């Protein structure tokens, strides 16, 4: 058999572990995984040698903000950043676009806005807000991968939070079609107003108890309805034990955390450095260590970016006031390097990172053809140098605005090439997307 592409690596990260292998591609899919030195007839045969070969990452938590707030990011720049960072599939959040994705009409408008602009494949979350219960099943049938809700003010008026009875009602409705509800879990009753340049005061305004009280509500609603629930961007490590207990009791609950919670600690954040603001906040080093332990133990299921950019003036115009600045960290291009930088110091392997950032998010989103180097899966491949260190230069990132807390940080591990469904994505000299966007708009499998 003649293949279109063969990519060989002495360090291919396969579902069964890392070994020397050759991944053979026919059309857009992986046709076979063979021995590293096995003779294979192919139109193109690429030998990466000691560079690692990973499956394309899947990032299930990305705010693209188009249509309506395209000046915040947009599909073209978000997916360029994803490609440069080894992410071949993103799942777009239902806010902060205008309109939010809370109806089939809004989903149709968003898909139209994305058409022809995407460098990687894109799936879509629907939104669950007060008053749109009749839209949930039609959105599910239209192909969204699940639904997002808030239990606290979202920061934009068009996406209000659910109260506890509404949360339970939504989970019950979604349980009937086995659809997933992902939850921003903070309890507004435990959050205090924030102001000023002191980062410690901002962190104290959104204490761990705010996450704990909200997660208790999610666990109670999931237990009562049999619904599937997922906690997004877990920051408070004291909640890990509660999540483990719920899982042990058979409640259908999963959780994610983000690279910034695993890389940074509150003690490192200078006063007035609003590029570090996110909600829930980056917490102290003891909390960070406990998050890592929860991830390593398998209680936290995956690591995704919560890429949430905004125009620089929404950060800078606050003049360092954490209460006034927009909350969100842009890191879509840097997540793999940030997580690997810390993970390797902890003795973790690329197998772990691929499980956290590719296989588990693909499973969460119901995308069985993504996140694995296995026959029948999409040929989304990443050549990764796990040993190369580099300094983050914000103005060279592919995201729309050069605002990131990683600026000036030295990270380890660099993406060298990416293939999307067997087609080369990156210019080998610049490491940036080259050619024309060929990403597809995905629907729930």
C-alpha positions as CSV (number, residue, x, y, z in Angstrom):
1,X,0.0,0.0,0.0
2,X,1.2,3.5,-0.8
3,X,0.6,6.1,1.9
4,X,0.3,9.8,1.4
5,X,2.6,10.5,4.4
6,X,4.7,8.6,6.9
7,X,6.1,10.4,10.0
8,X,8.7,8.5,12.0
9,X,10.0,9.2,15.5
10,X,12.0,7.4,18.1
11,X,9.7,9.0,20.6
12,X,6.1,8.6,19.4
13,X,3.6,9.1,22.1
14,X,1.0,6.3,21.5
15,X,-2.0,5.3,23.5
16,X,-0.1,2.3,24.9
17,X,3.0,4.4,25.7
18,X,6.0,6.0,24.1
19,X,8.1,4.0,21.6
20,X,9.8,4.3,18.3
21,X,7.2,4.2,15.6
22,X,6.1,5.2,12.1
23,X,2.7,6.8,11.7
24,X,1.3,6.1,8.2
25,X,-1.3,8.5,6.8
26,X,-3.8,8.0,4.0
27,X,-5.9,11.0,3.1
28,X,-7.0,12.7,6.3
29,X,-6.6,9.8,8.7
30,X,-4.0,7.6,10.3
31,X,-4.0,4.3,8.4
32,X,-1.5,2.4,10.4
33,X,1.2,2.6,13.2
34,X,4.2,0.6,12.3
35,X,7.8,0.1,13.5
36,X,10.1,3.0,13.3
37,X,12.4,1.4,10.7
38,X,9.7,-0.5,8.8
39,X,9.9,0.1,5.0
40,X,6.7,1.9,3.9
41,X,5.9,3.2,0.5
42,X,4.8,6.9,0.9
43,X,4.6,10.1,-1.2
44,X,6.3,11.8,1.8
45,X,8.4,10.2,4.4
46,X,9.5,12.4,7.4
47,X,12.0,11.2,10.0
48,X,11.9,13.3,13.1
49,X,14.6,11.2,14.8
50,X,14.7,12.1,18.5
51,X,12.0,14.8,18.2
52,X,8.8,13.6,19.9
53,X,5.7,12.9,17.9
54,X,2.5,13.8,19.7
55,X,-1.1,13.7,18.7
56,X,-2.5,17.2,18.1
57,X,-3.7,18.7,21.3
58,X,-7.4,19.4,22.0
59,X,-8.3,22.5,23.8
60,X,-11.9,22.5,25.0
61,X,-11.9,25.9,26.7
62,X,-11.2,28.7,24.2
63,X,-13.0,32.1,24.0
64,X,-12.8,33.2,20.4
65,X,-15.3,36.1,20.8
66,X,-16.4,36.2,17.2
67,X,-18.9,37.5,16.0
68,X,-19.6,40.6,17.9
69,X,-16.3,41.1,19.8
70,X,-13.9,40.0,17.0
71,X,-11.5,42.9,18.1
72,X,-10.9,40.8,21.2
73,X,-9.6,37.8,19.2
74,X,-11.5,36.1,16.3
75,X,-11.3,32.8,14.6
76,X,-8.4,33.7,12.3
77,X,-5.9,34.7,15.0
78,X,-7.2,32.2,17.7
79,X,-6.6,29.3,15.4
80,X,-3.3,30.5,14.2
81,X,-2.2,30.7,17.8
82,X,-3.6,27.2,18.4
83,X,-1.7,25.8,15.4
84,X,1.6,27.4,16.5
85,X,1.1,25.8,19.9
86,X,0.4,22.3,18.7
87,X,-3.3,22.5,19.3
88,X,-5.2,21.0,16.3
89,X,-8.7,21.2,17.7
90,X,-10.3,24.0,19.7
91,X,-13.8,24.1,21.3
92,X,-15.2,27.6,21.3
93,X,-17.1,28.9,24.3
94,X,-20.6,30.3,23.9
95,X,-19.6,33.7,25.3
96,X,-18.2,36.5,24.8
97,X,-19.4,36.5,21.2
98,X,-22.5,38.5,20.3
99,X,-24.9,36.9,20.1
100,X,-23.9,34.3,22.6
101,X,-24.5,30.7,21.4
102,X,-27.8,30.2,23.2
103,X,-29.9,29.3,20.2
104,X,-29.6,27.5,16.9
105,X,-29.8,30.8,15.1
106,X,-26.8,32.1,17.1
107,X,-24.9,28.9,16.4
108,X,-25.6,29.3,12.7
109,X,-24.3,32.8,12.8
110,X,-21.2,31.8,14.6
111,X,-20.4,29.0,12.2
112,X,-20.9,31.4,9.3
113,X,-18.4,33.8,11.0
114,X,-15.9,31.0,11.4
115,X,-16.2,29.7,7.8
116,X,-12.9,29.9,5.8
117,X,-10.9,31.4,8.7
118,X,-9.8,28.5,10.8
119,X,-6.3,27.0,10.7
120,X,-7.4,24.1,13.0
121,X,-10.6,22.2,13.5
122,X,-13.2,24.0,15.6
123,X,-16.1,22.6,17.7
124,X,-18.7,24.6,19.6
125,X,-20.3,24.7,23.0
126,X,-23.8,25.9,23.5
127,X,-24.9,28.1,26.4
128,X,-27.4,27.4,29.2
129,X,-28.8,30.6,30.6
130,X,-32.1,31.6,32.3
131,X,-35.0,31.3,29.8
132,X,-33.4,29.2,27.0
133,X,-34.4,25.7,28.2
134,X,-36.4,25.2,25.1
135,X,-33.3,25.8,23.0
136,X,-31.1,23.2,24.6
137,X,-32.3,20.1,22.8
138,X,-32.4,21.8,19.3
139,X,-28.8,23.0,20.0
140,X,-27.8,19.5,21.0
141,X,-29.4,18.2,17.7
142,X,-27.5,20.9,15.8
143,X,-24.2,19.5,16.9
144,X,-22.9,21.4,19.9
145,X,-20.6,19.3,22.0
146,X,-22.3,20.3,25.3
147,X,-23.4,23.3,27.3
148,X,-21.7,26.0,29.4
149,X,-23.3,27.8,32.3
150,X,-22.2,30.2,35.1
151,X,-23.2,30.1,38.7
152,X,-21.9,33.7,39.1
153,X,-22.0,36.9,37.0
154,X,-20.1,36.1,33.8
155,X,-18.9,39.6,33.2
156,X,-21.1,40.1,30.2
157,X,-24.8,40.9,30.6
158,X,-26.0,38.8,27.7
159,X,-24.9,35.6,29.5
160,X,-26.5,35.6,33.0
161,X,-25.9,32.9,35.6
162,X,-28.2,30.0,36.6
163,X,-29.5,29.8,40.1
164,X,-29.6,26.5,42.0
165,X,-33.1,25.4,40.8
166,X,-32.3,26.4,37.2
167,X,-29.0,24.4,37.4
168,X,-30.9,21.3,38.5
169,X,-33.5,21.8,35.8
170,X,-30.9,22.2,33.1
171,X,-29.0,19.1,34.3
172,X,-32.2,17.1,34.3
173,X,-33.1,18.2,30.8
174,X,-29.6,17.4,29.5
175,X,-29.5,14.1,31.3
176,X,-32.4,13.0,29.0
177,X,-30.1,13.2,26.0
178,X,-26.9,12.4,27.9
179,X,-25.5,15.9,27.1
180,X,-22.7,17.4,29.1
181,X,-23.0,20.6,31.2
182,X,-19.7,22.4,32.0
183,X,-19.9,24.9,34.8
184,X,-18.0,28.0,35.9
185,X,-18.3,27.1,39.6
186,X,-18.0,30.2,41.9
187,X,-20.7,31.2,44.4
188,X,-21.3,34.9,44.2
189,X,-22.4,35.0,47.8
190,X,-18.8,34.2,48.8
191,X,-17.2,36.8,46.4
192,X,-16.4,40.3,47.6
193,X,-15.9,43.4,45.5
194,X,-12.2,43.9,44.5
195,X,-10.3,47.1,43.8
196,X,-6.8,48.4,43.9
197,X,-3.4,47.2,42.7
198,X,-2.7,44.6,45.4
199,X,-2.9,41.1,43.9
200,X,-3.3,39.5,47.3
201,X,-6.4,41.5,47.9
202,X,-7.8,40.4,44.6
203,X,-7.1,36.8,45.4
204,X,-8.8,37.2,48.8
205,X,-11.9,38.6,47.2
206,X,-12.5,35.3,45.4
207,X,-11.6,32.8,48.2
208,X,-11.6,29.0,47.8
209,X,-14.9,28.7,49.6
210,X,-16.5,30.4,46.6
211,X,-15.5,27.5,44.4
212,X,-16.3,24.9,47.1
213,X,-19.9,26.2,47.7
214,X,-20.5,26.2,43.9
215,X,-19.1,22.7,43.3
216,X,-21.3,21.4,46.2
217,X,-24.3,22.7,44.2
218,X,-23.1,21.0,41.0
219,X,-22.5,17.7,42.8
220,X,-25.9,17.9,44.4
221,X,-27.6,18.6,41.1
222,X,-25.7,15.9,39.3
223,X,-26.5,13.4,42.0
224,X,-30.2,14.2,41.9
225,X,-30.6,14.1,38.1
226,X,-28.0,11.6,36.9
227,X,-26.7,14.4,34.6
228,X,-23.1,14.7,33.4
229,X,-21.3,17.8,34.9
230,X,-17.8,19.1,34.4
231,X,-16.0,21.8,36.5
232,X,-14.1,24.3,34.4
233,X,-10.9,26.0,35.4
234,X,-10.5,24.5,38.9
235,X,-8.3,26.8,40.9
236,X,-9.0,25.9,44.6
237,X,-7.2,22.7,45.4
238,X,-9.2,22.2,48.5
239,X,-12.0,21.0,46.2
240,X,-10.0,18.1,44.9
241,X,-11.0,15.8,47.7
242,X,-14.7,16.7,47.3
243,X,-14.5,15.9,43.5
244,X,-12.7,12.6,44.2
245,X,-15.5,11.7,46.7
246,X,-18.2,12.5,44.2
247,X,-16.5,10.4,41.5
248,X,-16.1,7.6,44.0
249,X,-19.8,7.7,44.7
250,X,-20.6,7.3,41.0
251,X,-21.7,10.8,40.3
252,X,-20.9,11.8,36.7
253,X,-18.4,14.5,37.4
254,X,-15.2,15.6,35.8
255,X,-12.9,18.6,36.2
256,X,-10.2,20.5,34.4
257,X,-7.5,23.0,35.5
258,X,-5.4,25.4,33.4
259,X,-1.7,25.9,32.6
260,X,-1.6,29.2,34.5
261,X,-2.8,27.6,37.8
262,X,-0.1,24.9,37.4
263,X,2.7,27.3,36.3
264,X,2.3,30.5,38.3
265,X,1.8,31.2,42.0
266,X,0.2,34.2,43.6
267,X,3.5,35.1,45.3
268,X,5.1,35.7,41.9
269,X,2.5,38.3,40.7
270,X,3.6,41.9,41.0
271,X,1.1,44.5,42.2
272,X,-0.7,46.1,39.3
273,X,0.1,43.3,36.9
274,X,-3.4,42.8,35.6
275,X,-2.3,40.5,32.8
276,X,-2.4,37.8,35.6
277,X,-6.0,38.5,36.4
278,X,-8.4,35.6,35.8
279,X,-11.4,34.3,37.7
280,X,-11.1,32.2,39.7
281,X,-7.6,33.6,40.5
282,X,-4.1,32.2,40.5
283,X,-3.6,31.1,44.1
284,X,-0.5,30.4,46.3
285,X,2.3,27.9,45.8
286,X,0.9,25.5,48.3
287,X,-2.4,25.4,46.4
288,X,-0.5,25.0,43.1
289,X,1.3,21.9,44.5
290,X,-2.0,20.4,45.6
291,X,-3.5,21.0,42.2
292,X,-0.6,19.1,40.6
293,X,-1.2,16.3,43.0
294,X,-4.8,16.2,42.1
295,X,-3.9,16.1,38.4
296,X,-1.3,13.4,38.9
297,X,-3.8,11.3,40.9
298,X,-6.4,11.5,38.1
299,X,-9.0,13.4,40.1
300,X,-8.5,16.4,37.8
301,X,-9.1,15.0,34.3
302,X,-7.5,17.4,31.9
303,X,-5.6,20.7,31.3
304,X,-7.0,23.3,28.9
305,X,-6.2,26.9,28.4
306,X,-9.3,29.0,29.2
307,X,-7.8,31.3,26.5
308,X,-9.7,34.5,27.2
309,X,-8.1,37.5,25.6
310,X,-9.3,41.1,25.3
311,X,-8.1,44.4,23.8
312,X,-5.1,45.7,25.8
313,X,-7.0,48.8,26.9
314,X,-9.4,46.6,28.9
315,X,-6.3,45.5,30.9
316,X,-4.2,48.6,30.8
317,X,-6.9,51.3,31.1
318,X,-7.5,50.0,34.6
319,X,-4.1,51.4,35.6
320,X,-3.2,48.3,37.5
321,X,-6.6,48.0,39.3
322,X,-7.5,44.4,39.6
323,X,-11.1,45.2,40.2
324,X,-11.5,47.2,37.0
325,X,-9.4,45.1,34.6
326,X,-10.9,42.4,32.4
327,X,-10.3,38.9,33.8
328,X,-8.8,36.5,31.4
329,X,-5.4,35.0,30.4
330,X,-4.3,34.4,26.8
331,X,-2.2,31.3,26.5
332,X,-3.5,29.2,23.7
333,X,-0.1,29.1,22.0
334,X,1.9,28.5,25.2
335,X,0.0,25.9,27.1
336,X,1.9,22.8,26.0
337,X,5.3,24.4,26.8
338,X,4.1,25.8,30.2
339,X,2.7,22.5,31.4
340,X,5.7,20.5,30.1
341,X,8.2,22.9,31.7
342,X,6.8,22.1,35.2
343,X,5.7,18.5,34.5
344,X,9.2,17.4,33.4
345,X,10.7,18.8,36.7
346,X,8.2,16.7,38.6
347,X,9.3,13.5,36.8
348,X,6.2,13.3,34.6
349,X,6.4,12.2,31.0
350,X,5.0,13.2,27.7
351,X,2.5,10.3,28.0
352,X,1.0,12.2,31.0
353,X,0.9,15.5,29.1
354,X,-0.8,13.9,26.1
355,X,-3.3,12.3,28.3
356,X,-4.1,15.6,30.1
357,X,-4.1,17.8,27.0
358,X,-5.1,15.6,24.1
359,X,-6.8,12.3,24.9
360,X,-8.9,13.4,27.9
361,X,-10.2,16.7,26.4
362,X,-11.1,14.8,23.2
363,X,-13.0,12.3,25.3
364,X,-14.7,15.1,27.2
365,X,-15.9,16.8,24.0
366,X,-17.1,13.6,22.4
367,X,-14.5,13.7,19.6
368,X,-13.3,10.1,19.2
369,X,-11.2,10.8,16.2
370,X,-9.0,13.3,18.0
371,X,-6.3,13.2,20.6
372,X,-4.7,9.8,19.8
373,X,-2.0,8.4,17.4
374,X,-4.0,5.4,16.4
375,X,-5.3,3.9,13.2
376,X,-8.6,5.4,12.2
377,X,-8.0,8.7,14.0
378,X,-7.5,12.0,12.2
379,X,-3.9,12.5,11.2
380,X,-3.4,15.5,13.5
381,X,0.3,15.2,14.4
382,X,2.8,17.4,16.3
383,X,6.6,17.3,16.1
384,X,7.8,18.5,19.5
385,X,11.3,19.2,20.9
386,X,11.0,18.5,24.6
387,X,14.4,19.8,25.4
388,X,14.6,23.2,23.7
389,X,14.2,26.2,25.9
390,X,13.0,29.6,24.7
391,X,12.0,33.0,26.1
392,X,8.4,34.1,25.4
393,X,8.3,37.2,23.2
394,X,4.8,38.5,23.4
395,X,4.9,40.4,20.1
396,X,5.8,37.2,18.2
397,X,2.7,35.3,19.4
398,X,0.0,34.6,16.9
399,X,-2.9,35.8,19.1
400,X,-4.4,39.1,18.2
401,X,-3.1,41.1,21.1
402,X,0.4,40.7,22.7
403,X,-0.8,40.6,26.3
404,X,0.2,37.5,28.3
405,X,1.6,36.9,31.8
406,X,4.2,34.5,30.2
407,X,6.1,37.4,28.5
408,X,9.8,37.1,29.3
409,X,9.4,33.7,30.9
410,X,11.7,30.8,29.8
411,X,9.7,27.8,28.8
412,X,10.9,24.4,27.8
413,X,9.6,22.4,24.8
414,X,8.9,23.9,21.4
415,X,6.6,22.8,18.6
416,X,8.5,22.2,15.5
417,X,5.8,21.1,13.0
418,X,2.1,20.4,12.9
419,X,0.0,18.3,10.5
420,X,-3.7,18.8,10.4
421,X,-5.4,15.7,8.9
422,X,-2.1,14.9,7.1
423,X,-1.4,18.4,5.8
424,X,1.6,20.4,6.9
425,X,0.5,23.6,8.8
426,X,3.7,25.4,9.9
427,X,6.4,27.2,7.9
428,X,9.5,25.4,9.0
429,X,11.6,28.6,9.3
430,X,9.1,30.8,11.2
431,X,7.1,28.2,13.0
432,X,3.9,30.0,12.1
433,X,0.9,28.8,10.0
434,X,1.6,28.9,6.3
435,X,-0.7,28.6,3.2
436,X,-4.5,28.8,3.5
437,X,-6.7,27.9,6.5
438,X,-8.1,24.4,6.1
439,X,-9.7,23.8,9.5
440,X,-13.1,22.2,9.6
441,X,-16.1,23.1,11.7
442,X,-17.0,20.0,13.8
443,X,-20.2,18.7,15.2
444,X,-20.7,16.3,18.1
445,X,-20.0,12.7,17.0
